[in-house]
Each structure stands twice: as structure tokens, then as C-alpha cells.
Amino acid sequence: AGNPFDSGNVAMAHTHLWYICCLTGVDNWDMAVVPEYEGTHTAALHADVFRVLNTTDHPEEAFEVLTYLVGEAAPDLLAAYGAMPADTSLVQAFFDRQDETYTQGVNWQVAVDSLEFPDIPSHEQDMPNFLKAQDRWGAFWSTLTSTPGLDVQAEVDSLLADLEGIYAEDS
């Protein structure tokens, strides 16, 4: 019902730590390091942050809210979003709380160690013609997941050529 991993029909999935919130139908999962490619280890990291713009009309109030979000509210927000905290003093408590839900003995150290191998540039960095590229990715995914007997290599080649053109366009 929209979550292939929870279906019991998927043996392995590449995803992010925040996705643990969605693992509700499988109780025997664990994490592992993504294999290296040509000798290079890479971890696609998400860095969700709060910001206060320097143009705000209410900087003191904004800072007060920000202080609350990264302070008192942090444990509940981190649990709700499955986000490992950047504040290292909160990391152990975060994983201890996750262990209460996921009792099978998840190797959380994988997430910690992966911080040494960020994707540079980040996969979340600005992308030229983002909406056009996203549409093309969506079309590729739809074709990939709904076309029996698909020539996958030909579709990948077409996707790459189309994306190169999209990225090269003036935005």
C-alpha cells in the first residue's frame, strides 16, 4: 500500500535514516553501509536545518523559537522526523529512543560512520531547471516500474541525454 519495503516483497532498499519512521510492517531489518563504487565510499546525507532570515521583522522572537526547536523540543522533533541530531550531545539519546521502537538490534553505528563520507556536491544541492528535471525523472520512474520487457539500458541512456539537455538550458 505505497511502501514496498513493508510489503515483505523487497529484500533490500537504499534509503535515508529518516525513513525508519515508515518501517512498520517489518520487524527484522537492519542497516548496512552502501557498497563503494570504484574505490569511493559515498553517503547521501540530508541536512535539514532551521533558519532565521536576516530580513525578518521579528529577529528576537524568531531566535526564541529557534532556540526552543533545537533545545527543549529537539528530542520530540528528532523522534518524529527520524533525524539524527547534529548536536552530538543528543545522538546517544536519539538512538536509545529508536531502540525502544526497533528492538531487533539495529546497527546505528552505520549512520554515525557514514557522516565521514558525504556526497559532494550534495544530492540536495541546487539543480538547474529542477522542476523540468524532476518531471523527467518521474517519467523515467513511471516507465521503469510499469513497462514489462523494458530495455532498461536504452531508457537510462535516454534519461541521461535528456537530463544533460535540461541541465544545460538557461533556467
N, CA, C and O of each residue as an XYZ file, in Angstrom:
684
protein
N       0.845     -1.198      0.000
C       0.000      0.000      0.000
C       0.873      1.238      0.000
O       0.720      2.104      0.861
N       1.789      1.335     -0.955
C       2.623      2.515     -1.074
C       3.982      2.407     -0.415
O       4.799      3.316     -0.561
N       4.255      1.334      0.303
C       5.548      1.173      0.957
C       6.101     -0.195      0.580
O       5.837     -1.177      1.275
N       6.858     -0.277     -0.501
C       7.346     -1.574     -0.964
C       8.132     -2.349      0.087
O       7.978     -3.567      0.186
N       8.971     -1.677      0.875
C       9.767     -2.394      1.860
C       8.880     -3.083      2.891
O       9.160     -4.213      3.290
N       7.825     -2.422      3.320
C       6.901     -3.006      4.291
C       6.066     -4.137      3.693
O       5.427     -4.882      4.436
N       6.059     -4.280      2.378
C       5.247     -5.313      1.740
C       5.763     -6.718      2.031
O       5.020     -7.689      1.892
N       7.024     -6.836      2.431
C       7.621     -8.149      2.615
C       8.155     -8.727      1.316
O       8.660     -9.850      1.294
N       8.047     -7.968      0.235
C       8.496     -8.437     -1.077
C       9.808     -7.800     -1.524
O      10.263     -8.046     -2.641
N      10.415     -6.992     -0.678
C      11.668     -6.325     -1.003
C      12.707     -6.760      0.021
O      12.477     -6.672      1.227
N      13.837     -7.224     -0.462
C      14.876     -7.711      0.442
C      15.829     -6.610      0.883
O      16.412     -6.691      1.964
N      15.992     -5.585      0.058
C      16.961     -4.539      0.370
C      16.479     -3.243     -0.273
O      15.919     -3.251     -1.370
N      16.701     -2.148      0.415
C      16.326     -0.841     -0.132
C      17.392      0.175      0.241
O      17.942      0.137      1.342
N      17.677      1.078     -0.678
C      18.617      2.172     -0.415
C      17.778      3.375     -0.013
O      16.978      3.876     -0.803
N      17.961      3.830      1.202
C      17.153      4.943      1.681
C      17.910      5.707      2.751
O      19.082      5.429      3.004
N      17.256      6.657      3.372
C      17.874      7.514      4.370
C      17.388      7.157      5.765
O      16.368      6.487      5.927
N      18.118      7.606      6.758
C      17.781      7.306      8.145
C      16.374      7.764      8.505
O      15.691      7.089      9.276
N      15.928      8.886      7.970
C      14.598      9.380      8.309
C      13.501      8.400      7.907
O      12.387      8.479      8.424
N      13.797      7.485      6.998
C      12.793      6.534      6.516
C      12.411      5.494      7.572
O      11.440      4.760      7.383
N      13.150      5.419      8.671
C      12.809      4.427      9.689
C      11.402      4.628     10.223
O      10.790      3.684     10.723
N      10.881      5.844     10.123
C       9.513      6.093     10.582
C       8.503      5.256      9.819
O       7.407      4.995     10.315
N       8.866      4.835      8.617
C       7.941      4.138      7.723
C       8.080      2.620      7.771
O       7.368      1.913      7.057
N       8.975      2.118      8.591
C       9.182      0.669      8.688
C       8.279      0.112      9.781
O       8.711     -0.133     10.908
N       7.037     -0.077      9.425
C       6.046     -0.502     10.420
C       5.613     -1.953     10.261
O       5.063     -2.531     11.198
N       5.845     -2.552      9.105
C       5.363     -3.906      8.865
C       6.457     -4.959      8.839
O       6.172     -6.140      8.643
N       7.704     -4.549      9.033
C       8.836     -5.467      9.011
C       9.598     -5.273     10.308
O      10.005     -4.158     10.634
N       9.791     -6.355     11.047
C      10.443     -6.196     12.345
C      11.837     -6.814     12.414
O      12.407     -6.922     13.499
N      12.387     -7.215     11.285
C      13.705     -7.855     11.313
C      14.698     -7.181     10.373
O      15.531     -7.849      9.761
N      14.612     -5.878     10.262
C      15.501     -5.148      9.367
C      16.729     -4.637     10.120
O      16.744     -4.577     11.350
N      17.743     -4.275      9.361
C      18.945     -3.662      9.919
C      19.532     -2.743      8.851
O      19.039     -2.699      7.724
N      20.563     -2.026      9.201
C      21.225     -1.123      8.266
C      22.593     -1.673      7.901
O      23.215     -2.416      8.660
N      23.041     -1.285      6.714
C      24.377     -1.662      6.265
C      24.947     -0.513      5.441
O      24.212      0.349      4.959
N      26.245     -0.517      5.291
C      26.926      0.511      4.510
C      26.634      0.291      3.035
O      26.604     -0.843      2.558
N      26.418      1.392      2.315
C      26.261      1.308      0.874
C      27.602      0.897      0.295
O      28.625      1.470      0.668
N      27.631     -0.080     -0.609
C      28.917     -0.507     -1.179
C      29.648      0.639     -1.869
O      29.028      1.564     -2.395
N      30.958      0.562     -1.858
C      31.758      1.576     -2.535
C      31.626      1.393     -4.040
O      31.250      0.326     -4.525
N      31.941      2.454     -4.764
C      31.939      2.416     -6.222
C      33.310      2.898     -6.683
O      33.714      4.024     -6.392
N      34.007      2.048     -7.392
C      35.341      2.354     -7.903
C      36.245      2.900     -6.795
O      36.999      3.850     -7.007
N      36.158      2.293     -5.625
C      37.012      2.652     -4.501
C      36.565      3.853     -3.698
O      37.267      4.278     -2.781
N      35.410      4.410     -4.025
C      34.926      5.600     -3.333
C      33.678      5.261     -2.521
O      32.725      4.678     -3.038
N      33.700      5.630     -1.253
C      32.525      5.494     -0.382
C      31.779      6.819     -0.403
O      32.392      7.883     -0.315
N      30.464      6.757     -0.518
C      29.648      7.970     -0.508
C      28.366      7.701      0.266
O      27.737      6.655      0.107
N      27.990      8.655      1.103
C      26.723      8.590      1.823
C      25.922      9.831      1.453
O      26.361     10.955      1.699
N      24.765      9.631      0.870
C      23.895     10.754      0.524
C      23.244     11.251      1.810
O      22.319     10.630      2.333
N      23.732     12.358      2.300
C      23.275     12.870      3.590
C      22.243     13.968      3.415
O      22.349     14.818      2.530
N      21.245     13.928      4.277
C      20.270     15.014      4.346
C      20.651     15.882      5.528
O      21.008     15.371      6.590
N      20.580     17.163      5.355
C      20.853     18.087      6.447
C      19.678     19.057      6.531
O      19.697     20.128      5.924
N      18.679     18.674      7.274
C      17.512     19.528      7.439
C      17.798     20.516      8.558
O      18.192     20.122      9.656
N      17.605     21.772      8.286
C      18.005     22.818      9.222
C      16.879     23.831      9.416
O      15.963     23.940      8.601
N      16.980     24.559     10.510
C      16.113     25.706     10.757
C      16.932     26.952     10.479
O      18.141     26.967     10.710
N      16.288     27.993      9.989
C      16.992     29.230      9.671
C      16.193     30.431     10.155
O      14.965     30.395     10.227
N      16.896     31.466     10.475
C      16.290     32.762     10.745
C      16.876     33.714      9.719
O      18.086     33.936      9.688
N      16.027     34.269      8.888
C      16.492     35.184      7.856
C      16.887     36.520      8.474
O      16.265     36.987      9.428
N      17.911     37.113      7.924
C      18.352     38.403      8.458
C      17.392     39.533      8.099
O      17.569     40.663      8.556
N      16.397     39.246      7.301
C      15.404     40.242      6.911
C      14.122     40.166      7.731
O      13.182     40.920      7.477
N      14.070     39.271      8.708
C      12.848     39.120      9.486
C      12.533     40.398     10.269
O      13.433     41.108     10.718
N      11.253     40.665     10.419
C      10.820     41.817     11.213
C      10.865     41.524     12.707
O      10.735     42.431     13.529
N      11.048     40.262     13.050
C      10.997     39.853     14.460
C      12.175     38.942     14.808
O      11.970     37.773     15.135
N      13.400     39.455     14.744
C      14.567     38.598     14.970
C      14.629     37.997     16.376
O      15.021     36.839     16.523
N      14.259     38.739     17.394
C      14.323     38.207     18.760
C      13.330     37.067     18.937
O      13.655     36.029     19.513
N      12.114     37.271     18.434
C      11.090     36.230     18.544
C      11.478     34.990     17.737
O      11.294     33.858     18.184
N      12.019     35.229     16.540
C      12.444     34.106     15.699
C      13.551     33.316     16.384
O      13.555     32.086     16.366
N      14.493     34.042     16.990
C      15.578     33.366     17.689
C      15.053     32.585     18.892
O      15.554     31.501     19.191
N      14.062     33.117     19.574
C      13.460     32.406     20.714
C      12.828     31.091     20.258
O      12.986     30.059     20.911
N      12.111     31.135     19.136
C      11.506     29.912     18.601
C      12.590     28.940     18.157
O      12.504     27.745     18.439
N      13.595     29.435     17.473
C      14.703     28.583     17.033
C      15.376     27.911     18.227
O      15.669     26.716     18.189
N      15.613     28.666     19.264
C      16.230     28.119     20.474
C      15.377     27.005     21.065
O      15.909     25.995     21.524
N      14.065     27.179     21.057
C      13.147     26.144     21.545
C      13.231     24.887     20.664
O      13.303     23.769     21.174
N      13.221     25.084     19.341
C      13.227     23.938     18.424
C      14.490     23.091     18.542
O      14.418     21.863     18.486
N      15.650     23.734     18.706
C      16.900     22.985     18.798
C      17.246     22.626     20.239
O      18.238     21.941     20.486
N      16.448     23.076     21.174
C      16.678     22.788     22.591
C      15.613     21.863     23.150
O      15.640     20.655     22.918
N      14.685     22.434     23.880
C      13.647     21.670     24.574
C      12.828     20.760     23.653
O      12.511     19.631     24.025
N      12.489     21.237     22.470
C      11.651     20.457     21.551
C      12.437     19.430     20.746
O      11.838     18.555     20.121
N      13.771     19.518     20.746
C      14.599     18.676     19.875
C      14.327     17.181     20.014
O      14.152     16.520     18.990
N      14.280     16.602     21.223
C      14.072     15.156     21.293
C      12.777     14.686     20.615
O      12.779     13.671     19.918
N      11.689     15.408     20.812
C      10.425     15.009     20.189
C      10.448     15.227     18.683
O       9.922     14.403     17.935
N      11.044     16.317     18.228
C      11.141     16.565     16.789
C      12.028     15.523     16.117
O      11.697     15.018     15.044
N      13.150     15.205     16.748
C      14.060     14.211     16.178
C      13.383     12.858     16.064
O      13.558     12.153     15.070
N      12.613     12.496     17.075
C      11.890     11.218     17.033
C      10.825     11.237     15.950
O      10.658     10.261     15.219
N      10.106     12.344     15.845
C       9.032     12.443     14.848
C       9.563     12.366     13.428
O       8.927     11.775     12.556
N      10.731     12.963     13.190
C      11.284     13.017     11.843
C      12.345     11.950     11.576
O      12.844     11.856     10.455
N      12.699     11.149     12.574
C      13.728     10.132     12.377
C      15.067     10.746     12.029
O      15.864     10.151     11.304
N      15.310     11.924     12.543
C      16.512     12.664     12.179
C      17.578     12.532     13.257
O      17.345     12.862     14.420
N      18.739     12.051     12.862
C      19.858     12.001     13.794
C      20.309     13.431     14.058
O      20.551     14.182     13.114
N      20.426     13.820     15.318
C      20.773     15.206     15.619
C      22.208     15.557     15.261
O      23.111     14.727     15.366
N      22.404     16.799     14.837
C      23.752     17.303     14.603
C      24.442     17.596     15.925
O      25.669     17.547     16.013
N      23.658     17.900     16.951
C      24.196     18.148     18.289
C      24.632     16.800     18.862
O      23.793     15.980     19.232
N      25.930     16.575     18.934
C      26.443     15.266     19.348
C      26.013     14.880     20.761
O      26.008     13.696     21.095
N      25.655     15.849     21.590
C      25.201     15.519     22.945
C      23.823     14.860     22.940
O      23.408     14.296     23.952
N      23.109     14.924     21.816
C      21.770     14.337     21.716
C      21.757     12.998     20.972
O      20.735     12.313     20.954
N      22.873     12.624     20.364
C      22.908     11.449     19.491
C      22.585     10.161     20.241
O      21.728      9.399     19.795
N      23.239      9.899     21.354
C      23.009      8.645     22.071
C      21.562      8.529     22.536
O      20.963      7.459     22.419
N      20.993      9.606     23.059
C      19.600      9.581     23.499
C      18.661      9.322     22.318
O      17.656      8.624     22.454
N      19.002      9.893     21.154
C      18.199      9.654     19.951
C      18.179      8.164     19.603
O      17.114      7.593     19.368
N      19.354      7.538     19.571
C      19.408      6.121     19.218
C      18.819      5.243     20.317
O      18.225      4.207     20.017
N      18.968      5.628     21.572
C      18.334      4.878     22.660
C      16.820      4.891     22.481
O      16.157      3.877     22.699
N      16.278      6.030     22.087
C      14.832      6.134     21.862
C      14.413      5.274     20.667
O      13.356      4.645     20.696
N      15.238      5.247     19.622
C      14.929      4.402     18.468
C      14.943      2.923     18.863
O      14.132      2.138     18.372
N      15.869      2.546     19.753
C      15.941      1.155     20.209
C      14.679      0.715     20.945
O      14.368     -0.476     20.978
N      13.955      1.651     21.529
C      12.689      1.317     22.189
C      11.648      0.888     21.170
O      10.801      0.045     21.465
N      11.703      1.456     19.983
C      10.756      1.104     18.915
C      11.258     -0.073     18.098
O      10.495     -0.985     17.783
N      12.529     -0.055     17.757
C      13.126     -1.083     16.897
C      14.033     -1.933     17.776
O      15.214     -1.633     17.953
N      13.465     -2.981     18.314
C      14.134     -3.780     19.356
C      15.016     -4.899     18.809
O      15.596     -5.651     19.592
N      15.130     -5.028     17.504
C      15.870     -6.145     16.914
C      17.383     -5.962     16.960
O      18.120     -6.869     16.576
N      17.864     -4.798     17.426
C      19.312     -4.581     17.500
C      19.871     -3.948     16.248
O      20.791     -4.496     15.640
N      19.343     -2.816     15.851
C      19.799     -2.108     14.653
C      21.221     -1.592     14.865
O      21.561     -1.100     15.941
N      22.035     -1.711     13.835
C      23.408     -1.217     13.878
C      23.419      0.268     13.533
O      23.728      0.644     12.402
N      23.086      1.101     14.498
C      23.010      2.548     14.287
C      24.369      3.152     13.962
O      24.439      4.252     13.414
N      25.435      2.458     14.287
C      26.774      2.978     14.026
C      26.992      3.236     12.537
O      27.806      4.079     12.161
N      26.265      2.513     11.697
C      26.364      2.737     10.252
C      26.043      4.195      9.928
O      26.743      4.827      9.137
N      24.988      4.723     10.537
C      24.601      6.116     10.284
C      25.682      7.073     10.782
O      26.026      8.039     10.101
N      26.207      6.803     11.957
C      27.250      7.668     12.527
C      28.498      7.642     11.644
O      29.031      8.696     11.298
N      28.960      6.466     11.283
C      30.182      6.341     10.482
C      30.020      6.918      9.072
O      30.992      7.376      8.471
N      28.800      6.896      8.552
C      28.554      7.413      7.200
C      28.771      8.914      7.101
O      28.942      9.447      6.004
N      28.767      9.597      8.239
C      28.999     11.044      8.227
C      30.376     11.407      7.680
O      30.601     12.545      7.267
N      31.289     10.451      7.675
C      32.635     10.695      7.144
C      32.688     10.697      5.618
O      33.722     11.031      5.040
N      31.579     10.327      4.952
C      31.595     10.160      3.502
C      30.438     10.902      2.829
O      29.656     10.286      2.106
N      30.315     12.209      3.052
C      29.191     12.935      2.446
C      29.325     13.024      0.931
O      30.426     13.056      0.382
N      28.180     13.062      0.279
C      28.185     13.249     -1.172
C      28.502     14.713     -1.464
O      27.832     15.622     -0.973
N      29.537     14.917     -2.271
C      29.966     16.262     -2.627
C      30.050     16.336     -4.149
O      30.881     15.644     -4.737
N      29.227     17.142     -4.806
C      28.237     18.021     -4.205
C      27.057     17.221     -3.666
O      26.814     16.090     -4.086
N      26.343     17.814     -2.749
C      25.201     17.152     -2.137
C      24.111     16.888     -3.164
O      23.884     17.689     -4.071
N      23.444     15.759     -3.006
C      22.321     15.444     -3.886
C      21.149     16.389     -3.661
O      20.210     16.406     -4.457
N      21.188     17.175     -2.589
C      20.124     18.147     -2.327
C      20.513     19.558     -2.768
O      19.739     20.500     -2.597
N      21.679     19.699     -3.321
C      22.144     21.000     -3.763
C      21.288     21.483     -4.934
O      20.638     20.686     -5.611
N      21.296     22.783     -5.161
C      20.507     23.327     -6.259
C      20.804     22.600     -7.564
O      21.945     22.243     -7.857
N      19.757     22.393     -8.328
C      19.875     21.701     -9.602
C      19.297     22.627    -10.677
O      18.209     23.173    -10.496
N      20.004     22.806    -11.779
C      19.450     23.638    -12.850
C      18.130     23.060    -13.361
O      18.005     21.853    -13.564
N      17.164     23.927    -13.560
C      15.865     23.509    -14.113
C      15.259     22.353    -13.312
O      14.833     21.341    -13.868
N      15.235     22.536    -12.011
C      14.816     21.470    -11.094
C      13.476     20.857    -11.475
O      13.366     19.632    -11.544
N      12.460     21.666    -11.722
C      11.123     21.110    -11.999
C      11.109     20.297    -13.285
O      10.488     19.235    -13.338
N      11.781     20.779    -14.317
C      11.860     20.016    -15.571
C      12.594     18.694    -15.340
O      12.163     17.644    -15.816
N      13.708     18.758    -14.603
C      14.465     17.537    -14.323
C      13.622     16.568    -13.497
O      13.630     15.363    -13.751
N      12.899     17.087    -12.517
C      12.048     16.237    -11.681
C      10.962     15.572    -12.518
O      10.661     14.394    -12.323
N      10.382     16.310    -13.437
C       9.372     15.729    -14.332
C       9.971     14.601    -15.165
O       9.351     13.554    -15.346
N      11.173     14.823    -15.665
C      11.821     13.786    -16.493
C      12.139     12.556    -15.668
O      11.953     11.430    -16.130
N      12.623     12.766    -14.431
C      12.872     11.624    -13.526
C      11.576     10.869    -13.259
O      11.559      9.638    -13.262
N      10.499     11.598    -13.030
C       9.206     10.964    -12.771
C       8.738     10.117    -13.947
O       8.227      9.012    -13.765
N       8.918     10.645    -15.157
C       8.546      9.887    -16.350
C       9.392      8.627    -16.481
O       8.887      7.559    -16.827
N      10.683      8.763    -16.202
C      11.569      7.597    -16.237
C      11.111      6.545    -15.228
O      11.009      5.363    -15.559
N      10.835      6.974    -14.002
C      10.427      6.039    -12.949
C       9.120      5.350    -13.315
O       8.970      4.145    -13.113
N       8.191      6.101    -13.842
C       6.903      5.520    -14.243
C       7.104      4.454    -15.317
O       6.523      3.371    -15.238
N       7.921      4.758    -16.314
C       8.212      3.794    -17.380
C       8.920      2.566    -16.807
O       8.577      1.431    -17.138
N       9.897      2.804    -15.955
C      10.684      1.720    -15.368
C       9.808      0.761    -14.558
O      10.004     -0.453    -14.605
N       8.861      1.301    -13.831
C       8.052      0.472    -12.926
C       6.766     -0.049    -13.549
O       6.018     -0.781    -12.900
N       6.496      0.318    -14.802
C       5.215     -0.113    -15.378
C       5.303     -0.728    -16.767
O       4.278     -1.014    -17.385
N       6.523     -0.933    -17.266
C       6.660     -1.446    -18.625
C       7.340     -2.805    -18.633
O       8.557     -2.892    -18.466
N       6.564     -3.866    -18.827
C       7.186     -5.199    -18.907
C       8.130     -5.290    -20.107
O       7.845     -4.736    -21.169
N       9.237     -5.979    -19.935
C      10.182     -6.199    -21.025
C      10.941     -4.960    -21.451
O      11.487     -4.915    -22.553
N      10.982     -3.978    -20.613
C      11.634     -2.709    -20.933
C      13.131     -2.895    -21.192
O      13.797     -3.664    -20.498
N      13.643     -2.199    -22.175
C      15.080     -2.146    -22.410
C      15.625     -1.086    -21.456
O      15.684      0.094    -21.805
N      16.020     -1.499    -20.264
C      16.411     -0.580    -19.205
C      17.606      0.271    -19.627
O      17.618      1.477    -19.385
N      18.604     -0.337    -20.251
C      19.778      0.435    -20.658
C      19.410      1.539    -21.631
O      19.929      2.650    -21.535
N      18.520      1.245    -22.566
C      18.096      2.269    -23.526
C      17.365      3.400    -22.806
O      17.546      4.570    -23.145
N      16.549      3.061    -21.824
C      15.838      4.093    -21.058
C      16.791      4.931    -20.222
O      16.619      6.145    -20.113
N      17.793      4.295    -19.632
C      18.793      5.035    -18.861
C      19.567      5.967    -19.783
O      19.791      7.128    -19.441
N      19.972      5.479    -20.936
C      20.698      6.322    -21.894
C      19.855      7.524    -22.309
O      20.364      8.641    -22.401
N      18.575      7.297    -22.558
C      17.671      8.375    -22.934
C      17.512      9.374    -21.792
O      17.520     10.585    -22.014
N      17.367      8.867    -20.580
C      17.252      9.731    -19.402
C      18.487     10.616    -19.266
O      18.366     11.829    -19.092
N      19.664     10.021    -19.345
C      20.898     10.787    -19.193
C      21.027     11.868    -20.264
O      21.418     12.997    -19.967
N      20.702     11.524    -21.495
C      20.776     12.512    -22.574
C      19.779     13.640    -22.335
O      20.108     14.814    -22.509
N      18.574     13.284    -21.940
C      17.562     14.306    -21.678
C      17.965     15.200    -20.514
O      17.789     16.416    -20.582
N      18.499     14.620    -19.457
C      18.901     15.420    -18.300
C      20.059     16.355    -18.643
O      20.083     17.504    -18.201
N      21.008     15.873    -19.420
C      22.101     16.757    -19.835
C      21.554     17.975    -20.573
O      22.014     19.096    -20.355
N      20.581     17.758    -21.437
C      19.957     18.868    -22.160
C      19.197     19.799    -21.225
O      19.288     21.020    -21.348
N      18.453     19.224    -20.297
C      17.693     20.028    -19.332
C      18.621     20.861    -18.479
O      18.372     22.050    -18.278
N      19.690     20.262    -17.971
C      20.626     20.992    -17.111
C      21.343     22.109    -17.877
O      21.698     23.135    -17.296
N      21.555     21.906    -19.186
C      22.285     22.898    -19.982
C      21.416     24.079    -20.404
O      21.941     25.126    -20.783
N      20.094     23.926    -20.344
C      19.192     25.018    -20.729
C      19.363     26.201    -19.789
O      19.739     26.045    -18.627
N      19.081     27.374    -20.310
C      19.043     28.544    -19.429
C      17.852     28.390    -18.499
O      16.752     28.060    -18.943
N      18.064     28.625    -17.224
C      16.941     28.496    -16.275
C      16.162     29.775    -16.170
O      15.188     29.844    -15.420
